[in-house]
Amino acid sequence: MSDLGIGTLRDRGHKVRPRRVRGCLAVLVALAILVGIGVFAYVKGVSAIKGWLSGPADYHGQGHGSVIVQVKSGDTSSVIGATLLQAGVVKSVSAFTDAAKSDSRSLSIQVGYYRMRLQMSGANALKLMLDPSSLVSKQLTIPEGLRAQEILSTIAAHTPFSAAQVKAAFNDTKALGLPSYANGDAEGYLYPATYPVTPASKPLALLTAMTKRFKQEANMLKLTLGASALHTSPTDIVIIASLVQAEARRPQDMPKVARVIYNRLKAQMPLQFDSTLHYAIDSRGVIQTSRALRNLKTPYNSYTRLGLPPTAIDSPGEVALKAALHPAQGSWRYFVTVNLRTGDTRFASTFKQQLENEQLYHRYCQTSSAC
């Protein structure tokens, strides 16, 4: 019995020792985990405190190099910051948004393309975006009354596009998006307005924007419907508007000039407009045409030919188009500008009245260098 008891105790002693070891190991592991968690929390806490104290990740200074970034309509400061981060301008979105929050002028950042530098501080990036000189988008203004070739020259002179590139785009008439009644001729359909030019712009896209703008204006004015009411065609409306644009000195005279055109056409009288002859020979600046020029054989000679010229002679604006669609009521068949500085224009229903008005013009020219 005693041996059996002793043996049992030995067996139990052998079993107790491993349990104690495993228990110690578990405690050590648990302590190690707790220490690890504590160290991790400490490190992260210190890092967070340092980050809070030092602010967002940011570059220092003005940066270097050059990069173009785009601000789109509706972009918030966070979106702009993300754009700058992606382009390598700022080190973090917060670097820019924190600077924007402290400067109310950030709300005035315009839509467009900006020339920025790489690795700029958020504050300097904001400062550069607020500088108008960094905005590389340009506004191209096409005045009313320019001929197509003059518009092409204006584009080439005020954009990065060469004259050859602009001409090639202009010659692609099918791609211009002209209205059907333009008959494939862009003269008169490059609408005079202001257009943005960005680094992403192309000559064809710019010209297409002009024809698109014309069609928008034509729709607003109900050009096709108005032409039908006048028993004429949309093509003729544009041609008449271009003549009005070229001949009228003042906006308020345009409806009267349009009426003169309609009255002379109805009476089977030649229009006798110097502007059509100037268009034929591509001249500008001469008030009156010579006798030789008035005998020029060209479909644009409105002294020797009846009816309208075959195409528009310039790009008319809104007022001229409205005048062609809604001419003033009157019996006038003649007009003459008697003061080239003020634009004072006299209208007449008879040739006798016209001669009297022309005398006013001649007397004006005796004392004015504008003639």
Residue, then its C-alpha position, 0 to 999 in steps of 0.5 A: m500500500s505504501d509503495l503504491g501511495i508513494g508512486t502515486l505521489r510521484d506521478r502527481g508531482h511530475k504532472v504539477r511541474p509542467r502546469r506551473v511552467r505553462g502558467c508562467l509562460a502564459v503570464l510572460v506572454a500576456l505581459a509582453i503583449l501588454v507591454g507591446i500595446g503600451v509601447f505602440a500606444y505610446v509611440k502612436g500617441v507621441s507621433a500624433i502629438k508631434g503631428w498635432l504640434s507640427g501641423p500637416a505634412d508640408y514642403h517649405g519654400q517657393g518650390h521649383g520647376s513648372v507644372i500646369v494644374q486645372v481648377k474646374s467649376g465647383d472645385t472646393s479647396s479640398v478638391i484643389g488640394a487633391t489636384l495639387l497633391q497629385a501634380g506634386v505641388v504640395k505634400s498633403v491636401s491639408a497643407f493647402t486646405d489649412a492655408a485656404k481656411s486662414d485666407s478668405r481670398s481662397l474663395s475667389i480662386q477662378v476656374g482655369y489653368y494655373r502654372m504652379r511649381l513643384q514641392m511648394s508649401g501650402a501657403n505659397a501654393l495658395k499665394l501663387m493661385l491668387d496671383p492673376s499672372s499664374l492663370v494661363s487661361k486667356q480670353l480671346t475676344i472677337p469683335e463684331g464685324l470682322r471678316a472670317q480671314e480677320i478672325l483667323s488672323t486674330i486667333a493666330a496673333h493671340t493664341p499659341f496656334s500658328a496661322a497654318q494650324v488655324k487655316a487648316a481647321f477653318n478649311d475643314t468646313k464639315a467639322l465646323g458644325l455650320p448650320s445647313y443654311a450656311n452652305g458650307d461657307a463659314e463667313g458670317y457664322l463665326y459669332p463675335a464674342t469672348y472665348p476662353v483659350t486654355p492649354a488644352s484648346k485646339p484651333l478646330a475646337l475654338l472655331t467650332a465653339m464660335t459656330k456653336r455660339f452662332k447657332q445658340e444665338a440664332n435659336m434664341l432669336k428664332l432666326t429661321l422662323g423670323a426669316s419665314a415671316l419676312h418671306t426670305s431665307p435664313t441665309d439672306i438674314v445673315i447676309i443682310a445682318s452682315l451688311v447692317q453691321a458693316e454700314a451702320r455707325r451706331p446700334q440705334d441706326m441698325p433697324k433703319v439700315a435694315r429697312v433701307i436694304y429691304n426697301r431697295l431690294k423690293a424696289q429692284m434698286p442696287l444696294q450701292f454699298d461700298s462695304t461689299l466692294h471693300y470686301a471683294i478686294d479685302s480693303r479697310g479704312v477707305i470711306q468712299t470707293s473710287r469710280a474704277l472700283r465701282n466698275l469692278k467685275t465681281p459678284y460683290n459689286s452692289y453698284t452694278r448688280l441687283g440683290l444681295p451679295p452671294t455671302a455675308i461680308d462679316s460676322p454680325g452681332e446680336v443687334a445686327l441680327k435682330a435688325a435684320l429680323h425686325p427692321a424699323q418701319g419706314s419708307w427710307r431708301y437712302f442714308v448717309t453718315v454726316n459726322l464720322r466722329t459721332g456717327d450721326t446718320r441721316f435717312a431719306s425716302t427720296f433722292k432729293q433728300q439724300l442729296e441734301n444730306e450728302q451736302l451736310y457730309h461734304r460740309y463736315c469734311q471741309t472741317s474734319s480730318a476724319c474724311 
